[in-house]
């Protein structure tokens, strides 16, 4: 560790003293961000399980676009609600993290199961100042992310695709498929109603 500290600045590959968020990156003033984090830790996070309507209201008050009858558990965490869009009848499970440093768009009838992590930003590892880069995540209608799925920045998951438990999705996935693994790969079709007898 001491050897690293003695490196001349010109030789540093990563110098976090130089890190700065891009202007307007958060999308809201710092006081508004802090207010949301206080609300999330108290009024949102401490709300009883059944109070889905209350949590939808809080998210909408902070700029999220939340569709009808969306079910979001109180232990879910949303960094910046104003960068979140969720369609109708979708479920966001326990301990899900929606790391909305960039925009996250979730369709209708989507299930994001417990402990999944959607990360919509990354650092530029080539930049000594470790620059932050927001990259939109898009989850199409009727997708199921099973438990503990990681979705990387910039990924799109096609409609009706299932991503298996503990998978890591680093590249976009096509619609109507079953995918799993780390990295997640396509292992076969998701059958539509009436397809069960097809050989």
N, C-alpha and C positions, 0 to 999 in steps of 0.2 A: 504493500500500500504506500509506503514512504517513497519507493522508487517512482510510482506514478505521480505523486505530488511534486517530484523534482523535475518532471518533464517540462521543457520549454513550451509556452503556449502555442508556438508555431507547429509543434509536433503532436498536439492533442487531436485525437480522432473525435472525441466527444467532450465538449466543454459546456457543462450545464449552466455556468455563469452567464452564458450568452443566450440562453433560452428566453424567448418572449412569445406570448400568444399573438397571432395576427390580429390586427385591429378589427373589432367587431366580431371576433370569433364566437363568443358566447351567445351573441344575438340579443342580449338584454344587459342592462347595467349591473354592476357588481352587487348593489344592494338588493336588486330583484332576485338575482341568483341565490344570495344568502337567505332571503325570505322564503324562497321555495324550499331550500334545504331544511330550514326550521320547520316549515309546514309538513314536509315529507316525514321528518323524524317524529312529529307529534300528531297532528290532526289526521294525517294519512296513515302513518305506520302504526299508530296505536288504535286505529278504528277497528271495531269488531269485524270478524270475517264476513258477515252477511251484508255489510254496508257498502255494497258495490256501487250503488247510485251516488253515495257520498264521495267515494274516491273518484268516480267519473267527473263529478262536479268540480272537485278540487283541481284535477288535471285540466279541465276546460278553462277554469278561471286563470290558470297559468299558461294558457295558449295552446294546449294540445287539442288535436282534432280526434275526438273519441266517438265512435259510432254507437248505435243503439245496442243496449243490453250487453255491452262488453263487460267481462268479469275480470277484474284485476285484484289479485290478492294483496293484503296490506304489507306483506314483506317484500313485494317487488320494489325495485329501485329504478327511478328514471332521473337521469342527470339534468337534462334541460327539457321540460315538457313541451315547450314551444317548438321543438324540433321533432315531435312525435305525431304520427298519424296512424290510427287504428280503425279498421272498418267495423262493420256490424257483427255482433254475436261472437267475437273472438275472445279467447281466454288467455290470460297472462298469469302463470303459476307462481307458486311460492318461491321466494329468493331469486326470481329472475332479475337480471340486470340488463336494462336497456341503456347502454352507455351512449347517449345521444349527443356526443360532441359534434357529430354530423347528423343529418336527418335519417330517421328510421321510419319507413313506411311499411305497415303491416296490414294485410288485406282483411277481408271478411271471412268468418268461419275458420279462423286460424287458431291452432293450439300451440302456445309456447310453454312447454312443460317446465317443471320446477328446476331451478338452478341453472337454467340456460343463460348464456351471456352473449349479447349482441353488441359488438364493438364497432362504432361508426367513425373511428378516427385512428390515425397511426402517426408515428414519428418518422421523419426521414433519417434513416441510419447513416446516410452518406453526408449529412450536414453536421458539422461540428456543433452548431447551435441547436441540434436535435429538433428541427422545425416540426410543428404540428400540422397535420393534413387531415381535413374532414373528408370522408367518403361515404356516400349514401348507401344504406342497406335497404333492399326491397324484398319483402316476403309476400308473395302473391296469395290470392284467395285459396282457402282450403288446405293450406300447408299444415303439417304436423311436425314440429320440432320436439322430439322426445327428450327425456330428462338429460340435463347437463350437456347440452349441445352448445358449442362455440361457433359463432358466425363472425367472420372477419370483415374488416372494412371493404366496402365496394361490392359486396356479394349480392346477387339476385337469386332467389330460389323460386323456381317456376311453380305454377298453380298445381295444387293437389299433390305435391311431392311430400314424401315422408323421409325425415332424417332421423336415423336410429340413435339410440341412447349413447351419450358420451362421444359423439362424433365431433370432428372439427372441420368446418366448412371454410376453405380458403379460396375456392373458385366457385363461380356461379353454377347452379344445377338446373337441369332441364325440367319441364313439367311432367307430372304423372309418373314419377319414378320412385323407387325405394333406394335410398342412398345411406351408406354408413361407413364409418372408419375414420382414421386420422392420417392423411386427409380423407374426407368423405368421397366415396366413389359410387357410381351408379351400378346397382346389382340386379336390377330388374324392374318390370313395370308395376305400378300400383293399379290393381284391377278396379275398373268402374262397375257400377251396378249392372248385372246381366252378363258380365264377362267370366263368371266363375266356371262356366262349363267349357270355355274355349281351351283347346289343347295346344 
